[in-house]
Amino acid sequence: MTTSTPGDLDLLRSMLTIRIAEERVLDLRRDETILGSVHPCIGQESVPVGVVASLDERDRVLATYRGHGWALAKGVPLAAFFGELMGRVTGTNGGRAGSPYFTSPEHGFVGENSIVAAGMPIANGVAMGLAAAGKGGIAVVSFGDGATNQGGAHEAIVFAIARNLPVLFVCENNSWSEMTPIVDTVPHATLVARAAGYGLPAFFANGSDMHDVVNTAAEAIAGIRAGGGPAFLEVQVPRLLGHYNADIQHYRTEEDKAEHLTRDPLALFSASLIESGSVTQDALDDLTAQVRSEVEAAIVASEAAALPDAATARDHVVAHVDSHTLGALPTEGKELAYGIAVNRALMTEMAERDNMVSFGEDIAIPGGTFGVTRNLRKEFGERVFDTPISETAILGAAIGSSLEGLLPVVEIMWSDFLLVAFDQIANQAANVRYISSGRVTAPLVIRMQQGITPGSCAQHSQSLEALITHIPGIKVGLPSNAADAYAMTRAAIADADPVVLIESRALYLDKAIVDVDGPVEPVGGARLRREGHDLVVITWGRMTKVATEAAEQLESEGIDVAVLDLRWLAPLDEPAIEAALVAAGGRAIVLHEANLTGGFGAEIVARIAEQRYAAPSGPVVRIGLPDIRVPSSTVLQESVMPSVAQVVEHARRLAAAGR
Ligand SMILES: Cc1ncc(C[n+]2csc(CCOP(=O)(O)OP(=O)(O)O)c2C)c(N)n1
C-alpha cells in the first residue's frame, strides 16, 4: 500500500483545525454548552498531526483524555466531534462518552482513555490483532510524561517487546503531570533515555518543530512496519494552558508559562512557512477563515441536533441472554476431572475457532500452574503463548485484540492477582459495549481460580466474585463441578461480552460425567442440583459440594433440602431463584466461600427482602467466611470455612420454622 505524505499546507490546515476547534471547545465549556472536564491539546497539535502524517486506514490510534487532536487528525468529522462534546445523538458516541472518553472506531480512532496510561496495554492487543490480519497496520498510543510513571506503562512496553508488536508508544512530554513538574518525579533521566533502557528503539522529537515531528515519526513508523517491533517516541511540547479547563495554574510561575509560549508549534510553523515563502500572510488568513467557518458550521449543526432519548441510558450494557435453568447433572458422557474438563473445552474451542488465542503466565510451554492448559501449545503453536508476569498487560492485550477480531481466552493465575490489574476489567473491558452503543464489543474470556486450600495464605485464598460482579458489563461464572466447568467454559467463549470464569482450585481433581458432545449452551442459567420443600440452599462454586453433602445428611433426618447452584452470578438466573424459593416456602440459606460483608449473598438476600420474587417470605440466613483474613494453618482454616455442619445446623432451624 502506498501512502502519500501530506504537504506543508495540509499539515498547517490540520493544526489550525485542531487549534480553532479546541479554542471553541473552551468557549463552549465556559458557557456550559459543554459540561465536564475538558483537557485541551492547545500547543501539542504537532504531535497528532505529525504522527498521523505517516498513518493510513490500516492503522489505529489510542489517546488520552487530551485526545481531541488525535481524533480530528485521524479523520473524525467536526460535527461528530462537537456533537459528542455537546452530548447529542450525532456525537461519535451519542453522548455516552463526552470530552475525555470518546471513540470513533469507524475512523480507526480506538478512543480516548481517562485512566492514565491505561490505553498502552490495550494498544498492544490492537497491535496483536493488526499483526494477525497481516496487512501491515500499526497501533499508535499517545500518553503524557506523567503516564510513564504508571505500572501499566511499564507492563505495556515490556509486553510489546516480548511479543515484537507493531506499536508506537508516543509520549507527549509537556513537562507537567497535571500539577506536578515531571522533573520532580523523574529527576535523573530523560524519558527517551529511560525508554531506551527497555531495549526498544527510542526516538526524540522537538514538538515545536513540525518537520522534526513528521520526520522522526516517519522513521519510527517505518521501522515498525518493517517488522522491527515496538518503538517509543518522546515529543517535547509546550503546555500553553492549564491541565484542564478550570485549572487556574496557581502552581506555575509566570516565567514558566512565558517560556512555554515561545514554543507554540502552530505560531512557529506558520511563521516558518511565511518566511520560506511557502505561504503568504493572506493565504494563511484565508485558510484560517475557512477552517473557522467549518468549525462554526459543525457547532451550529451540533447545537441543532437532537439530545439522546433518556430511555436509552440503560441500553447496551451487555448482550441480553435468555435465562435457562438446568436440572440435574448429565449422566451420559465421559468421566473427567474438573481441571481436565476445562482443558478439554479449551482444546475443542481452539480447534473450532481460528481466531481464538490463549495467553497468560506459564500457560503455554509449562501448561499452566495447575496443568489446566496442558498440551494447548503443542496442539496450536503460537496461538498459545506465555506472557511476562504482567497482569495489566495480559488483560489490556486481551481487550485490544478482541477489538480487532481475535478471541482471547486469557488466564490470571490466581484471582488475588486480578487486583493488580482491576482497572482493565472495571474501567476498560466493561465499558466497550456501552460507550459505543454496541458498535464495538470486547468478546474475551478471563479464566482464574480461587479459594482456600490447606496451607494457602491470605494473598492466595480470597473469593472475589462479588467485586467483579459489582461491575456492570462483565459476565461472571463459577463452575461447581466438572460437567459445568466444561459447559460453562465453552459458553463463555461463545459469548459476545467479556466473561470472567472463576474456577475452584479445590475442585480441580474432582471427577464427574461430562457431556462432551452436548450443544454449546448460552451463558447464564442456574442448575437445580436437588429438589426440596423444607428449604433451599442457594449457592455457587465450591460451596455447592458442601450444600449437597449437607442436604444428603439432612435427608436421613427427614429434612428435604433443595440445592440451587447459581453457576452464573451475572447474568443471574432470577426465575430459578424464584422457583426454588416458592418450592421451599421462602426458607433459604445463601451459602458462599467469600467473606460475608458485601459478599454476593448479601445481594441475593437484599433481592429477597425487596420482594422481587413471588414467593412466601420465610427466614433467610447467610453463611460465608467471617470477615477475617484467610489463615494458612489447616486447623485455623477449618475453624472459619463454611462447613457441612454449619449448613446442617441452620437448616434444622429453618426447617423447624416451616413446620
Ligand atoms: C490512574 C489515574 N491516576 C490519576 C489520574 C488523574 N489524572 C488525570 S490526568 C493526570 C496527569 C497526567 O499527566 P501526564 O501523563 O503528563 O499527561 P498530561 O495530562 O500532561 O497530558 C492525572 C494525575 C487518572 N485519571 N488516572
The ligand as an SDF file (V2000), in Angstrom:
LIG
                    3D

 26 27  0  0  0  0  0  0  0  0999 V2000
   -4.7480    6.1080   37.0220 C   0  0  0  0  0  0  0  0  0  0  0  0
   -5.0170    7.5770   37.1340 C   0  0  0  0  0  0  0  0  0  0  0  0
   -4.4260    8.2930   38.1110 N   0  0  0  0  0  0  0  0  0  0  0  0
   -4.6520    9.6270   38.2120 C   0  0  0  0  0  0  0  0  0  0  0  0
   -5.4920   10.2570   37.3460 C   0  0  0  0  0  0  0  0  0  0  0  0
   -5.7870   11.7450   37.4880 C   0  0  0  0  0  0  0  0  0  0  0  0
   -5.0510   12.4490   36.3940 N   0  0  0  0  0  0  0  0  0  0  0  0
   -5.6320   12.7500   35.2550 C   0  0  0  0  0  0  0  0  0  0  0  0
   -4.5820   13.4150   34.1700 S   0  0  0  0  0  0  0  0  0  0  0  0
   -3.3220   13.3400   35.2420 C   0  0  0  0  0  0  0  0  0  0  0  0
   -1.9610   13.8340   34.8550 C   0  0  0  0  0  0  0  0  0  0  0  0
   -1.2980   13.0330   33.8150 C   0  0  0  0  0  0  0  0  0  0  0  0
   -0.1770   13.7050   33.3700 O   0  0  0  0  0  0  0  0  0  0  0  0
    0.5340   13.3480   32.0440 P   0  0  0  0  0  0  0  0  0  0  0  0
    0.5920   11.8820   31.8760 O   0  0  0  0  0  0  0  0  0  0  0  0
    1.8230   14.0630   31.9870 O   0  0  0  0  0  0  0  0  0  0  0  0
   -0.4370   13.8650   30.8800 O   0  0  0  0  0  0  0  0  0  0  0  0
   -0.9880   15.3060   30.5510 P   0  0  0  0  0  0  0  0  0  0  0  0
   -2.2300   15.5000   31.3630 O   0  0  0  0  0  0  0  0  0  0  0  0
    0.0730   16.2980   30.8330 O   0  0  0  0  0  0  0  0  0  0  0  0
   -1.3290   15.2470   29.1110 O   0  0  0  0  0  0  0  0  0  0  0  0
   -3.7290   12.7940   36.4420 C   0  0  0  0  0  0  0  0  0  0  0  0
   -2.8460   12.6020   37.6090 C   0  0  0  0  0  0  0  0  0  0  0  0
   -6.1200    9.4570   36.3650 C   0  0  0  0  0  0  0  0  0  0  0  0
   -7.0110    9.9750   35.5030 N   0  0  0  0  0  0  0  0  0  0  0  0
   -5.8380    8.1520   36.2530 N   0  0  0  0  0  0  0  0  0  0  0  0
  1  2  1  0
  2  3  1  0
  2 26  2  0
  3  4  2  0
  4  5  1  0
  5  6  1  0
  5 24  2  0
  6  7  1  0
  7  8  2  0
  7 22  1  0
  8  9  1  0
  9 10  1  0
 10 11  1  0
 10 22  2  0
 11 12  1  0
 12 13  1  0
 13 14  1  0
 14 15  2  0
 14 16  1  0
 14 17  1  0
 17 18  1  0
 18 19  2  0
 18 20  1  0
 18 21  1  0
 22 23  1  0
 24 25  1  0
 24 26  1  0
M  CHG  1   7   1
M  END
$$$$
